[in-house]
Every structure is written in structure tokens, then in C-alpha cells.
Amino acid sequence: MSVMTPTEFLGGAVPVDGYGPGFFRVGGKVHHGAVIVTETGMAPWAGIDDHAALLALAGKVDVLFLGMGADVAFPPRALAQALEAADIMAEPMNTPSAARSYNVTLSEGRRVACALLPI
């Protein structure tokens, strides 16, 4: 299991604490499978074809980090276009990088979310 470096989070914001094969620990709770994490908590995510869950973040976040699994991959064109149309700035990267980037950006007090596919 990879454990994230502890840091200070404003107002009780919820960080990604760690991850491992097929699971994430967020705010001290373990979830198996894909997740969406925001400053208020974690929710299960049906995965890359679940556009609605990501589009629900419109107007609530400044950036969405997309953790695409163990390797860097681009999201499917339809998803990228839907996010762009909803004015959601999405940054695809591998899942470990997305989790770290989410935590750093969250610690800066910014409106951020991450959608993470398991590794």
C-alpha cells in the first residue's frame, strides 16, 4: 500500500490517505473500486463511462484530476468533450499522480476533485 504524505488541510477537507491494488483510503475510510473525491468526501464512481457523476462537479471545482489507472492515458473523446462543454478543466494522469496532485491542490485551499481508477 502507498501512503500519502500527511499535510495540513483547511476546514476539515478530505484528502486521499493512501491507495493500493484495487482500493483507496480517503479520510480514513477504505473503498474498493473507482472513486470520486472532493473536499467534502468520497463517493463510489462507476468508472470512465460514468460521465454524469463527473459532470455533476460543474461549477463546484476549478480542476478535476483524472487518475486513469497505473499508466498515463487520455480519457475517451466523448468524456473529454463533455467535460469541456461543462467548463470542467480535467487533467488526465496516472492514478498515483492524480491522488498526489489532488492533495497538494487541496492543501492550497483550491476547489478541486479527483476521479480515480484503481491501480
N, C-alpha and C positions, 0 to 999 in steps of 0.2 A: 504494500500500500504506500502511496505517496502522500505525505503530509505537507500541507501548505504552511508557509512561514507565518506565525502569528503576527498580527499588526493591530492597530487601533482603528475602529470603525465608528463613525459618528451615529449617534441616536439609535443604537441598537441594530444597525444594519446587519444583514445576514451574509456572511462570507462562505465561500467553498472551503471547508476544512481539510478535505482530502479526497482521494479517489483511488480506485484500483480496478482490477478486471471486472467489468460489468456493474460497478456501483460507484456512488458518490456519497460523501458525508458533508452535509450542509447544515450549518447552525447546530451541530451536534447530533443530527439525525441521519441515519443511513437510508438510502434509497437505491434500489436495483433498477437499472434501466436508464433511459434518457430522461433528462430533467431540464426545466427552465428555472433559473434562479434570478430573483430580483432582490432589492434591498429589504423587502418585507418577508421573503421566504422562498420556498422551493415548491414546485408543482411537477407532477409527472408530465412527460411530454411523449406523444405518440411517435415522434421522430420526424425526419426530414420531410415527410409528406403531410405533416400536420401544420399547414400554413396558418389556420385560424388562430391557434394558440400564440403564434409569433405576431400576427397582425393585431392581436388584442393589446400589444405593447405600444401601439402607435400613440404618440403624444405623451407617453409616460417615461420614455427613456431617450437619452441622447445618442447612445450607441448600444448595439447588440453584438456581443461576441458569439460567433457560431463555432462551437467545438465539433469538428467534423470527424472525430474518431482519432485513431492513432497517427494518421497521416494528414498532411495538409491536403484539402480538396475543396473545390469550389461547389457551392450549392447548385442544385438544378436550376436551369434558366428560369423556369416558371416561378420558383421561390424567390430568386433574386429580383425578378421584375415586380412581383407582388410587394416585396419589402420596399423597393424603391418607390413604387406608386403610393405606398403608405407613409413615405418620408421617414422610414426607419433605416438609419445608417448601419449596415451589417458588415462586420469584419470576420470573414471566414479564416480559420486557422485550425491547427490540431487541437484536440481537447485539452491536453495539459497547458498549452499556451493560452487558450481561451479562459481557463479557470484562473490562471495567474493574472492575466490581463484584467479580468473582471475584478479580482480582489484589489489590485493596485488602483484601478479607476474608482472603485467603491470607496477606498480609503481616502481618496481625494474629495469625497463628498459629491461626486457627479451622479447623474441619473443614468444608471447602467443596468444591463441584464446580460445573462448568458444562457444560451441553449446548448446543452452538452450531450453529445452522443457518447456512449460508453467506449472505453478502450479495451 
